[in-house]
Amino acid sequence: MSAVKIKPEQVKLGYAIKLPSGWMKHPFLSSNMLVENQQQLHIIKNLGLEYVYFYPNKSKQVTEDIAELSESEEIEFNSKMSEAQAMMLNEKMLRIEQAKAHRRDIQKTEKAFNHSLNQVRELMKQVSSRPLNAITEASHLISQLVDTIINAESLILHLISSGNKDQETLYYHVLNVSIVSMMLARNLGCSAQDIKTIGIGALFHDIGKLKIPSQILRKTTPLTAPEQNLLKLHTQYGTDLIGLAETFPLEAWPIIEQHHEYLDGSGYPKALSKGQINNLAHIVTVVNEFDNLCHPLDPAKARSPHHALAYLYRSMKGKLDDKTMRVMIKMMGIYPPGTVVMLSDQRFAMVMSVNSDSLLQPNVMIYQPDVPRLEAPVISLNSDDLSISKVLTIASLPEKVREYLNPRAQVSYYVQGKPG
């Protein structure tokens, strides 16, 4: 049954209603609400509204007699109500400020990400013509990221609201793989030097794809056998390209050559098996597989970060190291940034960032249609009596929710340190 209009004085406890006024014209956190106490009832009746929307099918039966108040009790009650209304409004304004602070944090992180992305774009263009310059710039970029990753007491992994331009895909991919591989290396207890080696190797792991025809790289239908063979040559082309720069660290070479090798010997180019594969290269392999599942050539087959991790763990046993996978899942959180979820109060939300100290309590942006998208609540689940009840696929979302939360085709991450 749809909503019916009733006068505010007709509202009773247990009624599900919607206030037909702007979000800032009432003290409640949402215009949609279930009237649960006398305080809410009093405020609704004193908002000066002509009518409210009443939803009988969502309402609850509440039997509670309201005793008549004496004149002095009425004055005391009204005074307490004014005080309660002011407190509710203060809490609401505090929520808005918290959301704005979260957004400022996100914008600052996105600015840093875009700066790094520009550096990656430039150094990739220089690899063939000025390889020494490219390696020097890459070293500088990775050193800065390594400092953040090593020195922070805890790390916050942010979702980056990036577009998905065709020609930019390689740059997003290598930066993503580099950042997540370095975080994974830190969590696996690697030394600072190994983390830097992983960062440099991951940044250049797909450099050989610059020599693969773009029609093969962008093809969304299955590749033919000759096309697959040509694509597999990108590991060889990659080592050829970095061979042009004497300053490229030798320790990072295996990452470029072996990032498609699997422990069971089913990978390429040399069908190496466990014991023959470089440990640092294997860390990058795990992250590379994850990022490729989130961004396959056919966007219709893209998995959410949560579902990509689940697939890796379930379907690639024997190919990927079990401990590395477990550490990766623990590091990313059960709900990695970019995961769309249903909250315990049945609202839709998208995970925006995860703090390594509190993986089950990420920051989420909540779908609240009566709130402008740019003011959408971004809350930490540890600050509310809320939890995640289930993970949703992007395809299952109603169109309005999808437009509001705007889950991106390109899931990129950037890391921010929390000093100790």
Legacy VTK file of the C-alpha trace (Angstrom):
# vtk DataFile Version 3.0
C-alpha trace
ASCII
DATASET POLYDATA
POINTS 420 float
0.000 0.000 0.000
1.364 3.431 -0.883
1.609 6.453 1.407
-1.418 8.492 2.478
-1.351 12.106 3.650
-2.401 12.722 7.255
-2.254 15.739 9.540
0.687 15.845 11.998
-1.719 15.706 14.979
-3.014 12.335 13.683
0.439 10.740 13.949
0.720 8.044 16.630
3.514 5.959 18.128
4.539 3.127 15.772
3.613 5.066 12.619
6.020 4.911 9.676
6.062 8.380 8.151
7.953 10.675 5.793
8.319 14.399 6.477
7.600 16.504 3.363
10.190 19.158 4.197
13.829 19.900 3.394
16.427 17.874 5.261
17.725 20.941 7.112
14.232 21.996 8.309
13.889 19.257 10.932
16.282 17.794 13.558
15.945 14.123 12.515
18.746 12.267 10.724
16.329 11.215 7.981
12.940 12.400 6.675
11.805 8.745 6.657
11.223 7.451 10.161
9.345 5.146 12.500
7.851 7.186 15.374
9.191 5.411 18.450
8.780 7.797 21.390
6.849 10.795 22.758
9.758 13.113 22.040
9.637 12.400 18.297
5.831 12.670 18.343
5.940 16.100 19.983
8.563 17.444 17.559
6.637 16.190 14.495
3.461 17.904 15.717
5.322 21.178 16.250
7.223 21.432 12.948
4.420 23.536 11.430
3.737 21.014 8.649
0.351 20.826 6.898
0.632 17.069 6.440
2.999 14.090 6.628
3.115 10.908 4.522
1.892 7.850 6.438
2.857 4.264 5.426
0.348 1.859 7.053
2.105 -1.282 5.752
5.424 -0.281 7.373
3.891 0.838 10.674
3.830 -1.060 13.965
0.942 -1.517 16.408
1.768 0.350 19.631
-0.701 0.535 22.496
0.325 3.278 24.867
-2.093 5.686 26.464
-0.917 9.271 26.662
-2.037 10.809 29.932
-3.270 14.401 29.896
-0.705 16.824 31.360
-1.459 19.595 33.810
-0.516 23.158 32.821
2.732 23.123 34.847
3.642 19.662 33.492
2.932 20.929 29.946
5.352 23.863 30.438
8.051 21.552 31.843
7.446 19.038 29.014
7.702 21.736 26.327
10.918 23.044 27.882
12.429 19.551 27.864
11.259 19.038 24.275
12.955 22.257 23.143
16.141 21.101 24.845
15.880 17.624 23.255
15.183 19.158 19.829
18.278 21.370 20.154
20.379 18.339 21.135
19.066 16.360 18.140
19.830 19.253 15.823
23.340 19.500 17.317
23.883 15.790 16.746
22.666 16.163 13.177
25.039 19.097 12.532
27.862 17.058 14.087
27.070 14.222 11.652
27.177 16.677 8.743
30.558 17.989 9.928
31.886 14.429 10.313
30.713 13.608 6.785
32.426 16.754 5.477
35.640 15.837 7.333
35.524 12.335 5.783
35.023 13.937 2.370
37.941 16.344 2.876
40.047 13.311 3.799
38.907 11.493 0.661
39.563 14.565 -1.547
43.059 14.981 -0.075
43.801 11.306 -0.745
42.390 11.527 -4.287
44.616 14.545 -4.958
47.686 12.547 -3.836
46.556 9.583 -5.964
46.111 11.763 -9.059
49.583 13.239 -8.530
51.042 9.705 -8.396
48.996 8.680 -11.447
50.390 11.636 -13.429
53.919 10.564 -12.461
53.197 6.989 -13.616
51.785 8.280 -16.913
54.907 10.358 -17.576
57.458 7.715 -16.633
55.687 5.051 -18.741
55.983 7.358 -21.749
59.707 7.783 -21.086
60.613 4.087 -20.772
61.581 3.605 -24.440
63.109 7.027 -25.140
64.622 8.004 -21.758
64.756 4.831 -19.635
67.193 6.224 -17.022
64.875 9.158 -16.341
61.906 6.806 -16.029
63.682 4.576 -13.481
64.840 7.594 -11.416
61.317 9.037 -11.297
59.825 5.650 -10.457
62.355 5.204 -7.643
61.377 8.561 -6.178
57.630 7.804 -6.357
58.028 4.350 -4.789
60.306 5.706 -2.013
57.605 8.175 -0.971
54.947 5.443 -0.896
57.269 3.062 0.984
57.832 5.753 3.651
54.060 6.059 4.143
53.519 2.299 4.240
56.411 1.506 6.603
56.241 4.446 9.020
52.513 4.604 9.690
51.239 2.982 12.861
48.157 1.887 10.920
47.097 2.276 7.304
43.853 3.515 5.821
43.019 2.093 2.409
40.836 4.501 0.419
38.591 3.912 -2.557
39.500 6.359 -5.318
36.679 7.775 -7.423
38.551 7.474 -10.692
37.138 7.269 -14.178
37.962 4.477 -16.559
39.437 5.935 -19.737
40.523 3.192 -22.115
44.035 4.446 -22.673
44.545 5.059 -18.938
43.732 1.488 -17.842
47.396 0.409 -17.754
48.398 3.354 -15.537
45.592 2.717 -13.024
46.391 -0.995 -12.996
50.129 -0.723 -12.344
49.719 1.934 -9.645
47.005 -0.137 -7.974
49.059 -3.333 -8.076
52.114 -1.473 -6.816
50.352 0.086 -3.796
48.474 -3.062 -2.747
51.580 -5.278 -3.297
53.674 -3.024 -1.046
50.984 -3.118 1.656
50.836 -6.904 1.348
54.629 -7.150 1.581
54.565 -5.064 4.764
51.884 -7.327 6.249
53.949 -10.389 5.334
56.888 -8.949 7.313
59.148 -8.074 4.344
62.077 -5.691 4.861
61.916 -2.047 3.745
64.276 -2.863 0.874
62.098 -5.766 -0.308
58.992 -3.551 -0.125
60.724 -0.991 -2.334
61.826 -3.736 -4.771
58.220 -4.970 -4.958
56.996 -1.416 -5.552
59.369 -0.824 -8.467
58.792 -4.292 -9.965
55.000 -3.960 -9.692
55.082 -0.500 -11.260
56.834 -1.940 -14.338
55.345 -5.465 -14.281
53.171 -4.821 -17.371
55.547 -2.481 -19.208
55.876 -5.082 -21.982
52.197 -4.478 -22.874
53.308 -1.221 -24.501
54.594 -3.450 -27.334
51.350 -5.451 -27.694
48.842 -4.183 -30.315
46.090 -2.196 -28.605
43.330 -4.135 -30.387
44.464 -7.258 -28.492
44.693 -5.437 -25.137
41.188 -4.004 -25.551
39.489 -7.054 -27.027
36.495 -8.090 -24.889
35.729 -11.379 -26.688
37.975 -14.431 -26.106
41.428 -14.172 -27.695
42.421 -16.602 -30.439
45.377 -18.935 -29.759
47.814 -16.725 -31.765
46.533 -13.616 -29.928
46.996 -15.344 -26.558
50.545 -16.320 -27.496
51.324 -12.736 -28.497
49.867 -11.362 -25.247
51.968 -13.837 -23.229
55.090 -12.311 -24.777
54.563 -9.150 -22.687
56.717 -10.620 -19.891
59.633 -11.055 -22.332
59.029 -7.629 -23.893
59.014 -6.185 -20.355
62.452 -7.528 -19.457
63.735 -6.314 -22.861
62.526 -2.783 -22.095
63.918 -2.561 -18.568
67.186 -3.971 -19.911
67.612 -0.585 -21.591
68.176 0.987 -18.156
71.257 -0.132 -16.236
69.839 1.430 -13.070
66.814 -0.880 -12.885
67.354 -3.038 -9.751
68.255 -6.642 -10.589
66.172 -7.884 -7.622
63.010 -6.598 -9.334
63.615 -8.392 -12.664
61.847 -11.640 -11.592
58.662 -9.644 -10.854
58.446 -8.561 -14.484
59.306 -12.008 -15.810
57.361 -14.218 -13.364
54.152 -12.375 -12.411
52.085 -14.915 -14.398
53.759 -18.044 -12.960
51.660 -20.283 -10.645
52.820 -22.620 -7.875
51.352 -25.665 -9.665
53.413 -25.027 -12.829
50.424 -23.954 -14.949
51.613 -20.377 -15.509
53.856 -18.723 -18.099
56.370 -17.976 -19.621
58.410 -20.855 -18.164
55.806 -23.002 -16.316
57.826 -22.623 -13.107
56.523 -24.309 -9.975
56.777 -23.768 -6.221
60.403 -23.402 -5.154
61.422 -21.995 -8.545
59.275 -18.839 -8.320
60.731 -15.704 -6.738
58.897 -14.860 -3.466
58.542 -11.153 -4.252
57.240 -11.959 -7.742
54.599 -14.249 -6.238
53.298 -11.459 -3.964
52.758 -9.308 -7.071
51.096 -12.295 -8.843
48.439 -12.506 -6.105
47.646 -8.769 -6.281
47.750 -8.767 -10.097
45.172 -11.593 -10.212
42.928 -9.668 -7.795
43.083 -6.429 -9.798
42.436 -8.267 -13.073
39.288 -9.833 -11.603
38.038 -6.356 -10.629
38.891 -4.999 -14.113
38.591 -7.724 -16.775
38.697 -6.848 -20.475
34.925 -7.358 -20.559
33.505 -4.902 -17.972
30.322 -6.991 -17.721
32.408 -9.713 -16.012
33.915 -7.367 -13.392
33.762 -8.630 -9.819
33.446 -6.403 -6.765
36.596 -6.383 -4.556
34.823 -8.592 -1.992
33.761 -11.134 -4.610
37.196 -11.022 -6.313
38.930 -11.979 -3.041
36.397 -14.759 -2.414
36.970 -16.123 -5.938
40.772 -16.090 -5.557
40.632 -17.913 -2.255
38.097 -20.488 -3.440
39.132 -21.104 -7.053
42.899 -20.576 -7.175
43.986 -22.945 -4.409
47.247 -24.624 -5.381
48.082 -21.829 -7.828
48.518 -19.048 -5.247
50.225 -19.302 -1.864
47.677 -19.934 0.880
49.364 -17.807 3.547
49.801 -14.867 1.159
46.111 -15.096 0.248
45.025 -15.194 3.910
47.174 -12.149 4.740
45.793 -10.320 1.691
42.182 -10.990 2.770
42.958 -9.910 6.322
44.697 -6.747 5.073
41.921 -5.709 2.660
39.240 -6.415 5.227
36.168 -8.564 4.815
34.662 -5.540 3.076
37.328 -3.893 0.876
36.711 -0.307 -0.315
34.327 -0.363 -3.268
32.149 -3.115 -1.764
28.400 -2.347 -1.819
26.577 -3.582 1.280
23.234 -3.761 3.042
23.388 -2.395 6.596
21.642 -3.931 9.593
18.910 -1.257 9.335
18.262 -2.301 5.687
19.925 0.759 4.151
22.270 0.526 1.154
25.862 1.743 1.579
29.267 1.608 -0.109
32.547 1.031 1.715
34.792 4.059 1.179
37.829 3.278 3.344
39.179 0.632 5.705
41.453 1.242 8.678
43.892 -1.620 9.284
43.134 -1.302 13.029
39.388 -1.928 12.663
38.656 -4.011 9.563
35.072 -4.881 10.529
34.183 -1.214 11.015
34.916 0.535 7.728
33.783 4.025 6.723
30.698 3.773 4.528
28.686 6.211 2.427
24.977 5.652 3.048
22.257 5.854 0.421
19.833 8.442 1.782
17.661 9.779 -1.054
16.321 12.757 0.913
19.892 13.970 1.533
21.832 15.608 -1.330
24.492 13.209 -2.663
27.366 15.545 -1.785
26.138 15.627 1.836
25.453 11.882 1.963
26.383 10.520 5.381
29.874 9.010 5.431
30.106 7.284 8.772
32.376 4.886 10.588
30.420 1.798 11.593
32.089 1.856 15.017
30.390 5.184 15.806
26.866 3.859 15.240
24.753 0.987 16.375
25.066 -0.367 12.847
26.710 -3.330 11.179
26.920 -4.871 7.714
24.287 -7.551 7.158
25.258 -8.649 3.629
27.357 -7.855 0.562
25.536 -6.931 -2.641
26.517 -7.145 -6.287
26.480 -3.864 -8.217
24.100 -5.426 -10.760
21.529 -6.173 -8.034
21.202 -2.519 -6.958
18.120 -0.482 -7.925
19.079 2.111 -10.549
18.524 5.094 -8.202
20.840 3.544 -5.594
23.483 2.796 -8.237
23.401 6.401 -9.485
23.604 7.786 -5.934
26.392 5.578 -4.574
28.081 5.593 -8.000
30.192 2.415 -7.654
32.985 2.943 -10.178
33.960 0.740 -13.068
37.567 1.415 -12.020
38.260 0.406 -8.418
41.499 2.139 -7.469
43.117 2.327 -4.058
45.400 4.740 -2.317
46.954 4.472 1.081
47.042 7.018 3.887
49.090 6.579 7.031
47.931 7.188 10.579
50.993 8.224 12.598
51.679 6.354 15.791
LINES 1 421
420 0 1 2 3 4 5 6 7 8 9 10 11 12 13 14 15 16 17 18 19 20 21 22 23 24 25 26 27 28 29 30 31 32 33 34 35 36 37 38 39 40 41 42 43 44 45 46 47 48 49 50 51 52 53 54 55 56 57 58 59 60 61 62 63 64 65 66 67 68 69 70 71 72 73 74 75 76 77 78 79 80 81 82 83 84 85 86 87 88 89 90 91 92 93 94 95 96 97 98 99 100 101 102 103 104 105 106 107 108 109 110 111 112 113 114 115 116 117 118 119 120 121 122 123 124 125 126 127 128 129 130 131 132 133 134 135 136 137 138 139 140 141 142 143 144 145 146 147 148 149 150 151 152 153 154 155 156 157 158 159 160 161 162 163 164 165 166 167 168 169 170 171 172 173 174 175 176 177 178 179 180 181 182 183 184 185 186 187 188 189 190 191 192 193 194 195 196 197 198 199 200 201 202 203 204 205 206 207 208 209 210 211 212 213 214 215 216 217 218 219 220 221 222 223 224 225 226 227 228 229 230 231 232 233 234 235 236 237 238 239 240 241 242 243 244 245 246 247 248 249 250 251 252 253 254 255 256 257 258 259 260 261 262 263 264 265 266 267 268 269 270 271 272 273 274 275 276 277 278 279 280 281 282 283 284 285 286 287 288 289 290 291 292 293 294 295 296 297 298 299 300 301 302 303 304 305 306 307 308 309 310 311 312 313 314 315 316 317 318 319 320 321 322 323 324 325 326 327 328 329 330 331 332 333 334 335 336 337 338 339 340 341 342 343 344 345 346 347 348 349 350 351 352 353 354 355 356 357 358 359 360 361 362 363 364 365 366 367 368 369 370 371 372 373 374 375 376 377 378 379 380 381 382 383 384 385 386 387 388 389 390 391 392 393 394 395 396 397 398 399 400 401 402 403 404 405 406 407 408 409 410 411 412 413 414 415 416 417 418 419
